[in-house]
Amino acid sequence: MRDSALHSPGHRFKPLRSLASALVLCLALAAAPVSAQSVLRDAETEALLHDMAQPLIQQTGLDPHNVDVVLVNDSEINAFVAGGQAVYVNSGLINAADSALEVQGVVAHELGHVVGGHAIDTRGMKQASNISILSLLLAGAAAAAGGGEAAMGIFMAGQQAAMGSYLSYTRGEEEAADAAGARFLSGAGLSGRGSVEFFHKLLKMENQFGITRTDEDAFWSTHPLTDDRIQFLQDVYEKDPAWNKPVDPVLEERFKRVKAKLYGYLATPADTMRAFPEYMTGVPARYARAYAWHKEGFLDKAMGETDALLKDAPDDPYFLELKGQILLEAGKPADAIDPLRRATQLTNNQPLIATTFGHALLAEDEGDPKHPHMAEAERVLKAALSRDRENPFAWYVLGMVYAQQGDTPHAELASAEQQELNGNVGGALRNAEAAALGLKQGTPDWLRAQDIAMEARSAMAKGKKRK
């Protein structure tokens, strides 16, 4: 599992539409810029999100190959879409959901925004982009309580007008997304129970915050009320043949283990041990504790949890990946190679797992002038990047492999790719220009170096113009 900055060509965006509007975002302290967040890359989680979303995407009429569901490292309970055809789901939403069906209800709603073109509709967004959603929520509550002056005091100068220009058109779009999401769930044969349950959960959270709303409140009249949305959705879903359809037990088990895995990776070890005490011996608990023990530096205990998982499922590629990752990060690359090689084989060279495998091969050869593993590392990493070019860490490791082999031009080209994906325009330009000097003119790699340099110069020129 790895964090990736949101600066790759496929991930340059601003949030333009959020699940349940201000209700979900009321849990955030402020509307933090998404560009400061990061994508969480994990092979098992991405496979689960793909399998959860595919039946819904097939109902939208969109090309399934062009629609992504991306996990964002953010504890806020939220999901949103942006320019393009991607649904972004926060890790906080995964943690708050009790079932895969709840998350599928959220994804269906967000796909409704994609199909409706709401993700690229920027009316009022430019003026409102710096507004704290929490301040909007609190100001609305203060106004409802009769504290007009207090409500105005919450806004910075000009924010109230910006709020009006942004929120004036959102109600219809939220309702349209609800209706579209209901159609997608129905077409996929998925029960709407998860969607209704999740909205009930949000309503409970809203009540815990002590925020009340009425139909007469001018602020809230621009947004569908949560109880209204629940009633609308429940009326629609209860009439659907899939309402009483049983959940997919395999998918739900996969969701439970991924949810625990994310919790173990993101939460403090102390919180993980409280949530998953040692007397719990199921897969999710062991998964979470393996990460907790690893973060605390208890290698033996982390290995104990991982080996217990592998005892019952010796060919589970994600358990093998976990074992290899822990050993690699504990400074034992030689021991990490076999489980990572096996995990890579079992997943048909899944790019993220293969990258970790390549990293282990590189680390094992450190200090060895013969570099016995470099040829295999280069082959594995090239195969990984042929399937996922937007993985900056893979480019970094491949660059190190080239450097070990004395191939400086290709090392510089790999570094240019990495820097471009990480949003370091200056670094991308420097490395691309250096690579071009050492590569044979007219070759595909030389042309790629020229492209990166040209894109970097263009980005730098645009940046100067904005100033």
Secondary structure, 3 states (H helix, E strand, C coil): CEEEECCCHHHCCCCCEECCCHHHHCCCCCCCCHHHCEEEECHHHHHHHHHHHHHHHHHHCCCHHHCEEEEECCCCCCEEECCCCEEEEEHHHHHHCCCHHHHHHHHHHHHHHHHCCHHHCCCCHHHHCCCCHHHHHHHHHHHHCCCHHHHHHHCCCCHHHHHHHHHCCHHHHHHHHHHHHHHHHHHCCCCCHHHHHHHHHHHHHHHHCCCCCCCCCCCHHHCCCHHHHHHHHHHHHHCCCCCCCCCCHHHHHHHHHHHHHHHHHHCCHHHHHHHCCCCCCCHHHHHHHHHHHHHHCCHHHHHHHHHHHHHHCCCCHHHHHHHHHHHHHCCCHHHHHHHHHHHHHHCCCCHHHHHHHHHHHHHHCCCCCCCCCHHHHHHHHHHHHHHCCCCHHHHHHHHHHHHHCCCHHHHHHHHHHHHHHCCCHHHHHHHHHHHHHHCCCCCHHHHHHHHHHHHHHHHHHHHHHHC
